[in-house]
Amino acid sequence: MIQNIKYLGRNIVITLNQEATALASTVDGGLRSGIKYIIHHQVPKNFNEEPTREIEKTHRELAIRGEEAITFLTATELPRNHVMRRETTNDIEVYVSITIGLTNPYKIEGSEIRTWLTGVSTINMAIIVNKPLTIQAMIDAITLAAQTKALTLAELTGNGMHGTTTDAIAILTPTNGDKEPYAGPATAIGKAWSTQYTTH
């Protein structure tokens, strides 16, 4: 699924080798098809602009059509705080692209959510799977991603945080082909990428 990765100034651009369908919680997300690029874009620490305009500006500067991209925004330093991992299990290939910034954490305590708004960094995660997925399976993957992230952060911080208030997640799969109906924790797809997240 990955054709190449380029580091262009404040941007990381991942080019896919085929069109993908994406389910994403990014500003330009939702359920979308025809995706060819994943962009991680670094904004200033004091960023307070309209995020949609920032994304449109980024697309123009990179000469990428907005309808072909899923775009993450973060104030964490790029590419320093970006990791990319690949896992293969039989005929399943999963890439996980993560940028990590922890300046505005939150913690769930009982029925309340505590926040510390100290910046605009995020934990952004793109999961690229080489198998086509149904919408239900994509929701499985998004759910597992959120659960895995929260558990990992809780373990690393002594239950001090479960995420940041601006985190975003995207799952991308080939548009064409027979679709896998599930991608939860009991499936080979779910196990492949969640192992990558928790061990790196």
C-alpha positions in Angstrom: 0.0 0.0 0.0 2.9 2.4 0.6 4.7 3.8 -2.5 6.9 6.2 -0.8 7.4 8.6 2.2 8.7 12.1 1.8 9.8 14.7 4.4 9.0 18.1 3.0 9.6 20.9 5.4 6.9 20.7 8.1 5.2 17.9 6.3 5.4 14.1 6.0 3.7 12.9 2.9 2.9 9.2 2.5 2.0 8.3 -1.0 -0.1 5.1 -1.5 0.4 2.8 -4.5 -3.4 2.5 -5.1 -6.5 4.4 -4.2 -7.9 3.8 -0.8 -11.1 4.2 1.2 -10.6 6.0 4.5 -12.5 6.4 7.7 -11.0 9.2 9.7 -11.5 11.6 12.5 -9.3 14.2 11.0 -10.6 17.7 10.1 -10.9 16.6 6.5 -12.0 13.1 7.5 -15.2 11.1 7.5 -15.8 8.2 5.2 -14.0 9.0 2.0 -12.8 7.2 -1.2 -10.2 8.1 -3.8 -7.5 8.7 -1.2 -3.9 8.7 -2.5 -2.0 10.6 0.2 -1.7 10.7 4.0 -0.2 14.0 5.2 1.2 14.8 8.7 1.4 18.6 8.9 3.2 20.5 11.7 1.6 23.8 12.8 3.1 26.4 15.2 3.0 25.8 18.9 0.7 28.8 19.3 -1.6 27.7 16.4 -5.0 29.3 16.7 -6.2 29.5 13.0 -9.1 27.9 11.3 -7.9 24.3 10.7 -9.7 23.8 7.4 -7.9 26.8 6.0 -4.6 25.5 7.2 -5.3 22.2 5.5 -6.3 23.8 2.2 -3.1 26.0 2.3 -1.0 22.9 2.9 -2.6 21.1 0.0 -1.8 24.0 -2.3 1.8 24.2 -1.1 2.3 20.5 -1.7 0.4 20.6 -5.1 -1.9 17.8 -3.8 -5.7 17.7 -4.5 -7.6 17.9 -1.2 -10.1 15.2 -2.3 -7.2 12.8 -2.5 -5.7 13.3 0.9 -6.2 12.6 4.6 -4.5 15.3 6.6 -3.4 15.3 10.2 -2.4 18.5 12.1 0.0 18.5 15.0 2.4 20.9 16.8 4.8 18.2 17.7 8.2 18.4 15.9 8.3 16.6 12.6 9.8 14.3 11.4 11.5 13.8 14.8 8.3 12.6 16.6 7.1 10.4 13.8 7.3 6.6 13.7 6.4 4.2 10.9 6.0 0.5 11.5 5.2 -2.5 9.3 3.8 -5.8 10.3 3.1 -8.8 8.0 1.1 -11.9 9.0 0.6 -14.4 6.2 -1.0 -12.3 3.4 -1.9 -9.4 5.7 0.3 -6.3 5.6 -0.3 -3.4 8.0 1.5 -0.1 8.3 1.0 2.2 11.3 2.1 5.8 11.0 2.1 7.7 14.3 3.1 11.3 15.3 3.4 11.8 19.1 2.9 15.0 21.1 1.7 15.0 24.7 1.2 18.6 25.6 -2.6 18.7 26.1 -3.4 15.4 27.8 -6.7 14.1 29.2 -7.6 11.5 31.7 -10.9 9.7 32.3 -11.8 9.5 36.0 -15.1 7.8 36.6 -17.8 9.8 34.9 -15.5 12.9 34.4 -12.8 13.8 31.9 -9.9 15.8 33.2 -8.0 18.0 30.8 -4.8 20.0 30.9 -4.8 22.4 27.9 -1.1 23.3 27.6 -0.6 23.2 23.9 -1.8 21.8 20.6 0.3 18.6 20.1 -1.5 15.4 19.4 -1.3 11.7 19.0 -2.2 11.1 15.4 -2.4 7.6 14.0 -2.9 6.3 10.4 -3.4 2.6 10.0 -3.0 1.3 6.4 -4.2 -2.2 5.7 -3.6 -4.1 2.5 -7.0 -5.9 2.7 -10.3 -4.2 1.7 -12.6 -3.8 4.7 -16.3 -3.3 5.1 -17.4 -0.1 6.9 -18.2 -2.3 10.0 -14.6 -3.7 9.9 -13.2 -0.1 9.6 -15.2 0.8 12.7 -13.8 -2.2 14.4 -10.3 -1.0 13.6 -11.0 2.6 14.8 -12.4 1.3 18.1 -9.4 -1.0 18.7 -7.1 1.9 17.8 -8.6 4.1 20.5 -8.7 1.3 23.1 -5.0 0.3 22.4 -3.8 3.9 22.5 -5.6 4.6 25.8 -4.3 1.4 27.4 -0.7 2.0 26.2 -0.6 5.6 27.5 -2.1 4.5 30.8 0.6 1.9 31.2 3.4 4.3 30.3 2.2 7.1 32.5 1.0 5.2 35.6 -2.6 5.9 34.5 -1.7 9.6 34.3 -3.2 10.1 30.9 -5.3 8.3 28.3 -4.8 10.6 25.2 -4.7 14.2 24.2 -7.8 16.3 23.4 -7.0 16.7 19.7 -6.0 13.1 18.8 -7.1 11.8 15.4 -7.2 8.3 13.9 -7.6 7.1 10.3 -8.0 3.6 8.8 -7.2 3.2 5.1 -7.8 0.1 3.0 -7.9 -0.7 -0.7 -11.1 0.4 -2.4 -11.4 -2.6 -4.7 -11.6 -6.3 -3.9 -13.5 -8.6 -1.6 -13.9 -6.9 1.7 -13.0 -8.4 5.1 -16.1 -8.2 7.4 -14.3 -7.8 10.7 -11.0 -6.2 12.0 -11.4 -6.4 15.8 -9.1 -7.8 18.4 -9.9 -11.4 17.6 -8.9 -11.1 13.9 -5.5 -11.4 12.3 -5.8 -7.8 11.0 -6.5 -6.4 14.5 -3.8 -8.4 16.1 -1.2 -7.4 13.5 -1.4 -3.6 13.9 -2.3 -3.4 17.6 0.9 -5.5 18.4 2.9 -2.8 16.5 1.4 0.0 18.5 1.9 -1.6 21.9 5.5 -2.8 21.3 7.1 0.3 19.8 
